[in-house]
Amino acid sequence: MQVVIGGTDYKELVQWRDILMQRMQENPDSRNPSNYEERKPQARCPVDRQSRADLGVSLQTVGARSRPCSARAIVTTFIDRDREYK
């Protein structure tokens, strides 16, 4: 069995994770609940394939254009009073 906890507040997800792990360890039928693996928060951004196709935009272009928003990429820098900012 695999359990996935989802939500919008990471702090709340951690609380629910702890509750779930405790309950699993209390259950004698639960086997090896200790293989928990912390992951980075994720977001799903569904793409309307028909609208994309109507506009002539490839799925690769959508991915490339959205990547800087999700990957913490440095997309530009600016200089103010001799200091450079990302």
C-alpha positions as CSV (number, residue, x, y, z in Angstrom):
1,M,0.0,0.0,0.0
2,Q,1.2,3.5,-0.8
3,V,-0.1,6.6,0.9
4,V,0.1,10.0,-0.6
5,I,-0.8,13.1,1.4
6,G,-1.6,16.2,-0.6
7,G,-2.6,19.8,0.2
8,T,-1.7,23.4,0.1
9,D,-0.1,24.0,3.5
10,Y,3.3,22.2,4.0
11,K,3.2,22.7,7.8
12,E,-0.2,20.9,7.9
13,L,1.0,18.1,5.7
14,V,3.9,17.5,8.1
15,Q,1.5,17.2,11.0
16,W,-0.7,14.7,9.1
17,R,2.4,12.8,8.1
18,D,3.4,12.4,11.7
19,I,-0.1,11.3,12.7
20,L,-0.2,8.8,9.9
21,M,3.2,7.4,10.7
22,Q,2.3,7.0,14.4
23,R,-0.9,5.2,13.6
24,M,0.9,2.9,11.2
25,Q,3.5,2.0,13.8
26,E,0.7,1.2,16.3
27,N,-1.0,-1.2,14.0
28,P,0.4,-4.7,14.3
29,D,-0.6,-5.6,10.8
30,S,1.4,-2.7,9.3
31,R,4.7,-3.8,8.0
32,N,7.8,-1.6,7.7
33,P,6.1,1.8,7.7
34,S,9.5,3.3,8.3
35,N,10.4,3.6,4.6
36,Y,9.0,7.2,4.6
37,E,10.9,9.4,2.1
38,E,10.7,13.2,2.4
39,R,10.1,14.9,-0.9
40,K,10.0,18.4,-2.1
41,P,6.6,20.0,-2.4
42,Q,5.0,19.5,-5.8
43,A,2.4,21.2,-7.8
44,R,0.4,19.9,-10.7
45,C,-0.4,22.3,-13.5
46,P,-2.8,20.6,-16.0
47,V,-2.5,21.9,-19.5
48,D,-5.6,22.2,-21.7
49,R,-4.4,20.2,-24.6
50,Q,-7.1,21.4,-27.0
51,S,-6.4,25.1,-26.3
52,R,-2.7,24.5,-26.6
53,A,-3.2,22.7,-29.9
54,D,-5.5,25.4,-31.2
55,L,-2.8,28.0,-30.4
56,G,-0.1,25.9,-32.1
57,V,1.9,25.7,-28.9
58,S,3.9,22.5,-28.4
59,L,3.9,20.7,-25.0
60,Q,7.7,21.1,-25.0
61,T,7.3,24.9,-25.2
62,V,4.8,24.9,-22.3
63,G,7.3,22.9,-20.2
64,A,10.2,25.1,-21.2
65,R,8.3,28.3,-20.4
66,S,7.0,27.1,-17.1
67,R,10.2,25.6,-15.8
68,P,11.8,28.8,-14.5
69,C,8.7,29.3,-12.3
70,S,9.0,25.9,-10.6
71,A,12.7,25.2,-10.7
72,R,13.9,28.4,-8.9
73,A,15.9,29.2,-12.0
74,I,17.6,32.6,-12.2
75,V,15.8,34.2,-15.1
76,T,17.4,37.6,-14.9
77,T,19.6,39.9,-12.8
78,F,19.6,43.6,-12.3
79,I,22.1,46.0,-10.9
80,D,21.1,48.8,-8.4
81,R,23.8,51.0,-6.8
82,D,26.6,48.7,-7.8
83,R,24.9,45.6,-6.4
84,E,23.7,42.7,-8.5
85,Y,20.4,41.1,-7.6
86,K,18.9,37.8,-9.0
